[in-house]
Amino acid sequence: MIIIIMFGAAIAMFASIMFIERRVPQLILATLCGLLFVGSTLVMTLNYSHHFGMHQVTTTTRKPIYSASNSTMPLALYQPVGTSGQDNVYIYNVKPRQKTANHTQADEYTTSKIKWTNETTPKLVTTETRWRYNNNFFTVLYMWSGMDGNLVKRTNTLEYPRTYVKITVKQANRLKKLAQSPAVKQAQARAQQQGKTAVASAVQAALTKNPHMTAQQIQQVSQQAEQQLQGQMVKEMLKSAK
């Protein structure tokens, strides 16, 4: 709307100077239109430079994510960017299985990091701060300006269970190749058999401490034990690949 007012004032000022012959009405109308043009230009400039009529709104969203490896291994994948580690891109799935993985944004407004938790399922917590208009008046006034919703900053926190292993995409590809070898397949089969016993022992130990555990709590203990064993196996495979 402010753009329409600004151009309308400029056209009206031009028309008053060109087509009004009487001097006094010409000066009055041209002056008023000129002031309106200058005022609307100033207001629009303040919106672009200082976000006049706007305020910052922060929102937080949470959603479950899955390992982008498309396997049962507890892997937290990332792609190194730069040398500081602050610009790394983290790769994940939003479904248990998907062809093309999602990834965190790599721009000047975004910071991404991993937080280790005691949960059994990973989550992505995204906190965004954006510019929003103060009320409907400013929304209509600055219509079509493209300023509403502009991103100020974004923080992606990928909350992974402590049993997950943080590895690069290059390391994940190396693991994939290793997993195809007969020796590794045999080792995995043995580890799975040992893992079943270890998981059962972990559940039994938890039940001994708390005989009144719910089915959900038992499942959580079982998942944590399985993830821990898988994580150890991944670390051993990475060591052997060096």
Contacts in CASP RR format, 6 or more apart in sequence:
PFRMAT RR
TARGET T0000
AUTHOR 0000-0000-0000
METHOD contacts of the structure
MODEL  1
MIIIIMFGAAIAMFASIMFIERRVPQLILATLCGLLFVGSTLVMTLNYSH
HFGMHQVTTTTRKPIYSASNSTMPLALYQPVGTSGQDNVYIYNVKPRQKT
ANHTQADEYTTSKIKWTNETTPKLVTTETRWRYNNNFFTVLYMWSGMDGN
LVKRTNTLEYPRTYVKITVKQANRLKKLAQSPAVKQAQARAQQQGKTAVA
SAVQAALTKNPHMTAQQIQQVSQQAEQQLQGQMVKEMLKSAK
1 140 0 8 1.000
1 141 0 8 1.000
1 142 0 8 1.000
1 143 0 8 1.000
1 144 0 8 1.000
2 40 0 8 1.000
2 43 0 8 1.000
2 44 0 8 1.000
2 47 0 8 1.000
2 141 0 8 1.000
2 142 0 8 1.000
2 143 0 8 1.000
2 145 0 8 1.000
3 44 0 8 1.000
3 144 0 8 1.000
3 145 0 8 1.000
5 36 0 8 1.000
5 40 0 8 1.000
6 37 0 8 1.000
6 40 0 8 1.000
6 41 0 8 1.000
6 44 0 8 1.000
8 37 0 8 1.000
9 33 0 8 1.000
9 34 0 8 1.000
9 36 0 8 1.000
9 37 0 8 1.000
9 40 0 8 1.000
10 33 0 8 1.000
10 34 0 8 1.000
10 37 0 8 1.000
12 29 0 8 1.000
12 33 0 8 1.000
12 36 0 8 1.000
13 29 0 8 1.000
13 30 0 8 1.000
13 33 0 8 1.000
13 34 0 8 1.000
13 37 0 8 1.000
16 25 0 8 1.000
16 26 0 8 1.000
16 29 0 8 1.000
16 30 0 8 1.000
16 33 0 8 1.000
17 26 0 8 1.000
17 30 0 8 1.000
20 26 0 8 1.000
20 29 0 8 1.000
43 52 0 8 1.000
43 141 0 8 1.000
44 142 0 8 1.000
44 145 0 8 1.000
46 52 0 8 1.000
47 53 0 8 1.000
47 54 0 8 1.000
47 142 0 8 1.000
47 145 0 8 1.000
47 147 0 8 1.000
48 145 0 8 1.000
48 147 0 8 1.000
51 131 0 8 1.000
51 147 0 8 1.000
53 133 0 8 1.000
53 134 0 8 1.000
53 138 0 8 1.000
53 142 0 8 1.000
54 131 0 8 1.000
54 132 0 8 1.000
54 133 0 8 1.000
54 134 0 8 1.000
54 138 0 8 1.000
54 147 0 8 1.000
54 148 0 8 1.000
55 131 0 8 1.000
55 132 0 8 1.000
55 134 0 8 1.000
56 129 0 8 1.000
56 130 0 8 1.000
56 131 0 8 1.000
56 132 0 8 1.000
56 152 0 8 1.000
57 129 0 8 1.000
57 130 0 8 1.000
57 131 0 8 1.000
57 132 0 8 1.000
58 127 0 8 1.000
58 128 0 8 1.000
58 129 0 8 1.000
59 127 0 8 1.000
59 128 0 8 1.000
59 130 0 8 1.000
60 125 0 8 1.000
60 126 0 8 1.000
60 127 0 8 1.000
60 128 0 8 1.000
61 125 0 8 1.000
61 126 0 8 1.000
61 128 0 8 1.000
62 123 0 8 1.000
62 124 0 8 1.000
62 125 0 8 1.000
62 126 0 8 1.000
63 94 0 8 1.000
63 123 0 8 1.000
63 124 0 8 1.000
64 94 0 8 1.000
64 121 0 8 1.000
64 122 0 8 1.000
64 123 0 8 1.000
64 124 0 8 1.000
65 92 0 8 1.000
65 93 0 8 1.000
65 94 0 8 1.000
65 102 0 8 1.000
65 122 0 8 1.000
65 123 0 8 1.000
65 124 0 8 1.000
65 158 0 8 1.000
66 92 0 8 1.000
66 93 0 8 1.000
66 94 0 8 1.000
66 95 0 8 1.000
66 96 0 8 1.000
66 122 0 8 1.000
67 73 0 8 1.000
67 74 0 8 1.000
67 75 0 8 1.000
67 76 0 8 1.000
67 77 0 8 1.000
67 92 0 8 1.000
67 93 0 8 1.000
67 122 0 8 1.000
67 164 0 8 1.000
68 75 0 8 1.000
68 77 0 8 1.000
68 91 0 8 1.000
68 92 0 8 1.000
68 93 0 8 1.000
68 101 0 8 1.000
68 102 0 8 1.000
69 75 0 8 1.000
69 77 0 8 1.000
69 172 0 8 1.000
69 176 0 8 1.000
70 93 0 8 1.000
70 97 0 8 1.000
70 98 0 8 1.000
72 230 0 8 1.000
73 165 0 8 1.000
73 175 0 8 1.000
73 230 0 8 1.000
73 231 0 8 1.000
73 233 0 8 1.000
73 234 0 8 1.000
74 160 0 8 1.000
74 161 0 8 1.000
74 163 0 8 1.000
74 164 0 8 1.000
74 165 0 8 1.000
74 227 0 8 1.000
74 230 0 8 1.000
74 231 0 8 1.000
74 234 0 8 1.000
75 164 0 8 1.000
75 165 0 8 1.000
75 167 0 8 1.000
75 172 0 8 1.000
75 234 0 8 1.000
76 90 0 8 1.000
76 114 0 8 1.000
76 122 0 8 1.000
76 158 0 8 1.000
76 160 0 8 1.000
76 164 0 8 1.000
76 165 0 8 1.000
76 166 0 8 1.000
76 167 0 8 1.000
77 90 0 8 1.000
77 91 0 8 1.000
77 92 0 8 1.000
77 101 0 8 1.000
77 167 0 8 1.000
77 168 0 8 1.000
77 169 0 8 1.000
77 172 0 8 1.000
78 88 0 8 1.000
78 89 0 8 1.000
78 90 0 8 1.000
78 91 0 8 1.000
78 114 0 8 1.000
78 166 0 8 1.000
78 167 0 8 1.000
78 168 0 8 1.000
78 169 0 8 1.000
79 88 0 8 1.000
79 89 0 8 1.000
79 90 0 8 1.000
79 91 0 8 1.000
79 103 0 8 1.000
79 168 0 8 1.000
79 169 0 8 1.000
80 88 0 8 1.000
80 168 0 8 1.000
81 87 0 8 1.000
81 88 0 8 1.000
81 89 0 8 1.000
81 106 0 8 1.000
86 111 0 8 1.000
87 106 0 8 1.000
88 112 0 8 1.000
89 103 0 8 1.000
89 104 0 8 1.000
89 106 0 8 1.000
89 112 0 8 1.000
90 103 0 8 1.000
90 104 0 8 1.000
90 112 0 8 1.000
90 114 0 8 1.000
90 156 0 8 1.000
90 158 0 8 1.000
91 101 0 8 1.000
91 102 0 8 1.000
91 103 0 8 1.000
91 169 0 8 1.000
92 101 0 8 1.000
92 102 0 8 1.000
92 103 0 8 1.000
92 122 0 8 1.000
92 124 0 8 1.000
92 158 0 8 1.000
93 101 0 8 1.000
93 102 0 8 1.000
94 102 0 8 1.000
104 110 0 8 1.000
104 112 0 8 1.000
104 156 0 8 1.000
104 158 0 8 1.000
105 112 0 8 1.000
105 154 0 8 1.000
105 156 0 8 1.000
109 151 0 8 1.000
109 152 0 8 1.000
109 153 0 8 1.000
109 154 0 8 1.000
110 153 0 8 1.000
110 154 0 8 1.000
110 155 0 8 1.000
110 156 0 8 1.000
111 153 0 8 1.000
111 154 0 8 1.000
111 155 0 8 1.000
111 156 0 8 1.000
112 155 0 8 1.000
112 156 0 8 1.000
112 157 0 8 1.000
112 158 0 8 1.000
113 155 0 8 1.000
113 156 0 8 1.000
113 157 0 8 1.000
113 158 0 8 1.000
114 157 0 8 1.000
114 158 0 8 1.000
114 159 0 8 1.000
114 160 0 8 1.000
114 166 0 8 1.000
115 157 0 8 1.000
115 158 0 8 1.000
115 159 0 8 1.000
115 160 0 8 1.000
116 159 0 8 1.000
116 160 0 8 1.000
116 161 0 8 1.000
116 162 0 8 1.000
116 164 0 8 1.000
117 159 0 8 1.000
117 160 0 8 1.000
117 161 0 8 1.000
117 162 0 8 1.000
118 161 0 8 1.000
118 162 0 8 1.000
119 159 0 8 1.000
119 161 0 8 1.000
120 161 0 8 1.000
120 220 0 8 1.000
120 223 0 8 1.000
120 224 0 8 1.000
120 227 0 8 1.000
121 161 0 8 1.000
122 158 0 8 1.000
122 159 0 8 1.000
122 160 0 8 1.000
122 161 0 8 1.000
122 164 0 8 1.000
123 158 0 8 1.000
123 159 0 8 1.000
124 156 0 8 1.000
124 157 0 8 1.000
124 158 0 8 1.000
124 159 0 8 1.000
125 156 0 8 1.000
125 157 0 8 1.000
125 158 0 8 1.000
125 159 0 8 1.000
126 154 0 8 1.000
126 155 0 8 1.000
126 156 0 8 1.000
126 157 0 8 1.000
127 154 0 8 1.000
127 155 0 8 1.000
127 157 0 8 1.000
128 151 0 8 1.000
128 153 0 8 1.000
128 154 0 8 1.000
128 155 0 8 1.000
129 151 0 8 1.000
129 152 0 8 1.000
129 153 0 8 1.000
129 154 0 8 1.000
130 149 0 8 1.000
130 150 0 8 1.000
130 151 0 8 1.000
130 152 0 8 1.000
131 147 0 8 1.000
131 148 0 8 1.000
131 149 0 8 1.000
131 150 0 8 1.000
131 152 0 8 1.000
132 148 0 8 1.000
132 149 0 8 1.000
133 139 0 8 1.000
133 142 0 8 1.000
133 148 0 8 1.000
139 148 0 8 1.000
142 148 0 8 1.000
160 166 0 8 1.000
161 224 0 8 1.000
161 227 0 8 1.000
163 224 0 8 1.000
163 227 0 8 1.000
163 228 0 8 1.000
163 230 0 8 1.000
163 231 0 8 1.000
164 227 0 8 1.000
164 231 0 8 1.000
165 231 0 8 1.000
165 234 0 8 1.000
165 235 0 8 1.000
165 238 0 8 1.000
167 175 0 8 1.000
167 234 0 8 1.000
167 238 0 8 1.000
171 238 0 8 1.000
171 241 0 8 1.000
174 238 0 8 1.000
174 241 0 8 1.000
175 234 0 8 1.000
175 237 0 8 1.000
175 238 0 8 1.000
175 241 0 8 1.000
178 184 0 8 1.000
178 237 0 8 1.000
178 240 0 8 1.000
178 241 0 8 1.000
179 185 0 8 1.000
179 188 0 8 1.000
179 237 0 8 1.000
184 237 0 8 1.000
188 233 0 8 1.000
191 229 0 8 1.000
191 233 0 8 1.000
194 229 0 8 1.000
195 225 0 8 1.000
195 226 0 8 1.000
195 229 0 8 1.000
198 225 0 8 1.000
198 229 0 8 1.000
199 222 0 8 1.000
199 225 0 8 1.000
199 226 0 8 1.000
199 229 0 8 1.000
202 221 0 8 1.000
202 222 0 8 1.000
202 224 0 8 1.000
202 225 0 8 1.000
203 218 0 8 1.000
203 221 0 8 1.000
203 222 0 8 1.000
203 225 0 8 1.000
206 213 0 8 1.000
206 217 0 8 1.000
206 218 0 8 1.000
206 221 0 8 1.000
207 213 0 8 1.000
207 218 0 8 1.000
210 217 0 8 1.000
213 221 0 8 1.000
END
